[in-house]
Every structure is written in C-alpha cells, then in structure tokens.
Amino acid sequence: LSSDAQQAFDISQETDEMRDKYYRNSFGQRCLLARRLVEAGVPFVTVYDGGWDHHSNIFGTCKTRLPSWDQSVAALITDLDERGMLEDTLVLALGEFGRTPKINSTGGRDHWPNSFSVAMAGGGVKGGQVIGASDALGEFVKDRPITPGDLAATIYTLLGIDPGHELHTSEGRPIRVAPQDSKVISELFG
C-alpha cells in the first residue's frame, strides 16, 4: 500500500529500451513490473504467464511462446543482477508438476507427476548446476530424487523461514510449514 509500491505499477516510467528488453507482450511487461515491485520493496511477487497446460499442439504453441518467455525471464534475471538485487531476490520458474514424456494423440502432453523441472536463480542459490536427472525418456527420476516437499523446505530456508516450524489451526491442529520428511536441497547453497 506504500506510495513507492503504487508508483511501481506505472511501467510507463521505464524507457522504451528497457520495455523492449523485457519483450513487448503481456508476460514480458509483467516481468518488468515484477522487477519494479521488488525494487519498491514488495517481498513476494508472482508472475503468471497463462500456464503451460498444452494438451494439444504443443510444438506450435511453444514455437511462438518460448522465444518471448526466454527473453523476458533472461531480462528479469539480468536486470536484477545489474541493479544488485539478484543475490537477495529468489527467482523461480516452475509449474505445478511435470508433463508426460510422450506426445498424446492431439499433439500435446498431459499431466505427469513422476518427473518435473524447476529453474532457480538468485536468492543465495549457487547457479550453473543441474541437480537430479530423469531417465533417458524423461519418464522417471534416475538420479537425486527431489520431492515437492524438499523444494518447499529449500524455498522456506532461503526466505529465512524454518521449514520445520509448526503452525496451529484454530482447532489447535499442528501443521508443519514443510512436510516432515522434507530435506533442504543442500547443493544449492554455495
């Protein structure tokens, strides 16, 4: 609600060059807005890009969407880094689960919880590494399985929140911030 945060929503204050750097589509401009919000002190920002639930025509859709997505996310990470904010800003690119390794009958991919990918940058994460691997077909985890709970525990740790902390419902039921068996992905820490 601060005036700084409210001013951050006015991306017309950015130069044309900067707006072009992020790509001139709605996702690119939302990435630019995310940088402006972080710069204004907003602690948590989500940039939604319309989803990647491509049950049909995945090749045609990705051919048009991936170049602008790549440019926009790269611009966000580069811009945060150049402004000295990347080390304190965790950038995540992920979906809610993976997609089938095989193309379905309508040229798309369906839901697949057995293997998925997450890209992370900044926020104290040691970059330039791949942790875990799927088998040759991308069907199942082959090396270093990481659960959604492990990812949650890692994100909470990076945010300075104890993943083992318990909250209590109004009825007094304890709920852990991250599941009991979750392990922080230690390789991410330099």
Summary of the structure (lengths in Angstrom):
residues: 190
radius of gyration: 18.7
end to end distance: 35.3
largest distance: 54.1
contacts: 472
relative contact order: 0.10
helix: 37%
strand: 14%
